[in-house]
Amino acid sequence: MSEETPQNSDLEGLQETVIVEVKPGVAAVFSQKPVPGLELLSFDLMPEGSAKVIADGLSGFVAGANILAQKQVSPEFLQGLVRLNPTTVEKLQTMVPVVAKTGENLGVLKTAGGNGFSHIMRWSELAPADLARLSALSTGPGMVLVALQMQLSSISRRLDENLKLTRQAINEIRQATQEERWSTLISLDSSVSKAVEEARQIGQVSTGIFSPILSKETDILKSRNLFKQNISKHLKGLECAESKSERKEYVLEHQNDILNDAYGYLLAEWTRHRWNVLRASHISLNPDDEKLLQAVLTTTESEYEEAQQELQKLVGKLIQQLKLMTIIEGKSVLRLPLGLGRKYESDNPLEKSEQLAQSVAELMGSIYQQPSKPAPALLVFDKDETGDDLLSILQWSLPREEKLLVLADVNVGMRNSYLGITQNYFFVTRYADLKKNGDTGTLYNLQDVRYVRFDDDKKNSPTIHIHTKDASFSIGFDSWISQDKNLKKVARVADIFASVMNIPEAEKKQDPVFEIEMTELKAIKE
């Protein structure tokens, strides 16, 4: 951060940018000149005068800006809309807050590493009254056009090009299987792609452009629903598996079908989404159809979001299982995605799954990232080593949002086991279950820990007794635990469990016997 204290004269005449978040993840950018580093959404295929309608609706929210407040806000100040996704936020980090020597944040940003001040970006939270006003605008013409522009940006040429590998895979599937559903999907994708390009050439979705694809809606829905049903079937098969070993067997048996159906659903949903957006843009040409436009935009957004989440969920589960099989059993266990001959011998289902995940993430405006490999703060192992494979397995076995804090080599009865603690759960699983199947077993909520007792009477064999709402564990250790440094670690594990134990008020009981005893004792004393 800069520690220089600019004078008012230093800030005069500088380019100022004001960002107004018009809906979650979407902001309007007002500035006298284009803003470096921001990828703005163009107004292509928007009705004439859209920029002015949006600017008029939002002009009241930039009243606090130094430069913009001095002039009447007009469309020329509205540079466009921007998605506040991780990529955009990362770009904005090239600017740093200007902080006075007193530590006061002056409310503006300057270009990082620059000398002096060349650009100001003003950030401020809207007051409750302004938030209410913005909410009231959500049904007005300005916000409807904002929604339309966001939909149009979601079918950009750049995003369409990211599906190149998907189209290539589907063409290979069609050539190998000769199934009609793939030929139909390719044909529908081609027709809608042609309409999109024609609309871009003339700047609007005219009747002449939309009419040829209007009659194809039934076929588009039929193709989309076919793949959607298959996706639902795969998700059910994975979620209904009673153990990770059963889930692994399902993936081994159906990985080809899962990949193929995921490719098909991605392109079918992309085709449906672009058709919906073209229809919305066509409707927007008639000002009298504002309510219809709003209804179509709402349906389009919800349909597309649901499909993306389903696909992301399925691909995520597929990658998880393929990763575990690769780590545990080696790449040889992965069969060819199509299983149709030498032509596909170089194909790897895991690589294809990750490419698919990247495509889905891109369409969702996010970035595909693998879960981080665990780095527990406390390890209780002989020689303080766990082995890299064990952590790699846990990387893909634990829920993505859980961070592994503690991992210990323990005994439960006569069984060699692992004990793990995350920020919300703990698990106890046998060696074989984790190492062979990637199975952590039941995740017990830390909030359900009722009582913990650390039994260290026998120095060579300390035991941690854990009682939860529905289960009890006696955690023991091998002889190596008798070393002083290891005993301290065991005591810390016990303390960690003890720090979260609780009995909710709903589980506490009362009995009048104590009230009677207290009354009689009081009477005797008196």
Helices and strands as residue ranges (DSSP letters): H 8-11, E 15-23, E 26-31, H 50-58, G 59-62, G 68-70, G 75-77, E 78-83, H 86-92, E 95-99, E 105-111, E 119-122, H 128-136, G 137-139, H 141-153, H 157-161, H 164-177, H 180-202, H 207-214, H 217-239, H 244-283, G 287-289, H 290-329, G 331-333, G 342-344, H 349-363, E 378-380, G 382-384, H 388-397, E 404-412, E 415-422, E 425-430, H 431-437, E 444-445, G 446-448, E 449-455, E 463-468, E 472-476, G 479-482, H 484-500, G 505-507, H 512-525
